[in-house]
Amino acid sequence: MLKELNKSVTIRAPSRRDEATFLAAVRRSRKLHRPWVSPPATAKAFRAYLARQRTTSHAAFFVWSREHDDLVGVVNLSEIVRGNFQSGYLGYYAFAPYAGRGLMRGGLAQVVAHAFKRLRLHRLEANIQPGNIASRKLVGSLGFRHEGFSPRYLKVAGCWRDHERWAILAEDWPRSLRYRNAPETAHEE
């Protein structure tokens, strides 16, 4: 099934030309995102987001529907630490009307494969609010393990929120997904 989903979506780095499409997707997805995420909602915030993603400690990917040529969602790698750690944090969100259709699974799988193969990371961690059942199921379906609970871990929409810690190591990434899902040029413009 994942093979078909990977054919349904493609990932690429966001750029300034995506601004209008991104901001329109954010506007139509306000109810979907509350209280899980607060994406950039203005042109100024979007440009700041792009600038942050161009540092060595961050990488961003937009997930696009091949069928509709539309923005399905976002996957961010943040706080990438090199040296003995080789780790990063994974954040993601879908846009309406694509949430719940399985497309983010294909996009997320491509980004995870890219992180392990191209970026040579050893560990990815996703911190998920306990009530976000869809997100917990998504990472679980890709082989992430539940590692623990962090009270008042992250400030989202102005409130400190509890999170569950989910992680996956490069050697635990399922062999069937490990390399065929990593686009060679996913992070190039």
Secondary structure, 3 states (H helix, E strand, C coil): CHHHHHHHEEEECCCHHHHHHHHHHHHHCHHHHCCCCCCCCCHHHHHHHHHHHCCCCCEEEEEEECCCCEEEEEEEEEEEECCCCCEEEEEEEECCCCCCCCHHHHHHHHHHHHHHHCCCCCEEEEEECCCCHHHHHHHHHCCCEEEEEEEEEEEECCEEEEEEEEEEEHHHCCHHHHCCCCCCCCCCC
